[in-house]
Amino acid sequence: MNDPYSLPGDRCLRNKLGITDSEKLKELEARIVSTRDVELARESLPGEYNLEHLQAFHHALFRDLYGWAGQTRTVDITKETSTFCSWRFVDDQTSAVLAGLEGHGWLIGLNRESFVALLAEYYGELNAMHPFREGNGRTLRAFLRQLSAAAGWRLDWSALNRSDNAAAARHNFRTADAIELVKVLDPVVVRM
């Protein structure tokens, strides 16, 4: 596949830092994005929890690294055996998923069980969209952390078991059943 996001003949993503080694980029990306994520956790990013707001989170996290930060992808992507939403539909589909938040009152006023169940549904649906070429998980966690805080819940992502999360995400992707995601997100959700 010819990937316009990668350097020619390489898997290393084109980046603002001129790095051509994908492992070096991955290490530096982790440090930079971690710093930006701490900034996002300390201060709310204004928006309406729609696609544009999600894109603002991606831009805030990745702006130091990629010229395409905050832009939805223009290529199809896969991970292991999962093929994510076609890039041709990713804007409309992601917008449709996020439009559901208004109907659910932005998750405000829910008891813990209902909150975790709906959080798991949105987490699974947005993961299946994978609207960005890179950084979907980190963007999604920052976005949902702020949404949850506005609804009176704190998300402690350090309590997320990575391997269980990956298995639950694969299960949700194949079946659209969020029950396994509920199990992995339950320890993450803490009352503020």
Buried (B, 14 or more C-beta within 10 A) or exposed (E): EEBEBBBEEEEBBBBEEEBEEBEEBEEBBEEBBEEBBEEBBEEEBEBEBBBEBBBBBBBBBBBBBBEBBBBBBEEBBEEEEBEBBEBEEBBEBBBEBBEEBEEBEBBEEBEEEEBBBBBBBBBBBBBBBBBBBBBBBBBBBBBBBBBBBEBEBEBEBEEBEEEBBBEBBBBBBEEEBBEBBBBBBBBBBEEE
